[in-house]
Amino acid sequence: MEEGLRFGPLRGHWVHLCIDMQRMFAEPTEWHTPWMERVLPNVIAVVEVDPARTIFTRFIPPRSPDDISGAWRRYWRKWDSMTRTRLDPGLIDLVPDLSRFVPPASIEDKSVMSAWRGSLHARLQSAGVDTLIVSGAETEVCVLATVMGAIDLGYRVIIVADAICSGADSTHDAMLGIYESRFGMQVETVTAADLVAARIDGML
């Protein structure tokens, strides 16, 4: 991973998009992601660069598998314990260490893996945003879906490599390699320390 912002300063037209850092992944559920606790300090460091520029996404399960059609119904039958009829509703919330930043940070709810199915793109375009700093969970699932959508939409994408996490080491590592090797013109990977240094150096 190269140090710093390879494509130069951000010049203020950026948002930090933090994907699905929710209690249902941090706590003992069928979707527990152990790495979330490990990367949380780095996510907080990125948020603290400018909390008002952070948008937290939340993955909202359906009430039951019967509320969903197509292959999603099969998915939610497998993960029925995570539907809203069975899940403690508080587990949909952000982890407490991040919810304290809202406001000035904001929340964008989604019902699929990608963050782009709703109004997010229009919201960012109206604010003049052309760059996304990405953190969150999981590296090769919702982060991947959101990054691929952002690439297609033409955003500059900066992934904070030590502020994303997965439940599987092998696919996390493989996905980071793919981000760096196959999407090098659309995606930059940095560390949380890189972002803090960029803020100090006036590059954000």
Secondary structure, DSSP 8 states (H G I E B T S, - for coil): --SS-TT---TT-EEEEEE--BHHHHSSSTT--THHHHHHHHHHHHHHH-GGGEEEEEE---SSGGG--THHHHHHHHTGGGSTTTS-GGGGSB-HHHHTTTTTSEEEEESSSSS-SSSHHHHHHHTT--EEEEEEE-TTTHHHHHHHHHHHHT-EEEEEEEEEE-S-HHHHHHHHHHHHHHSTTTEEEE-HHHHHHHHHTT--
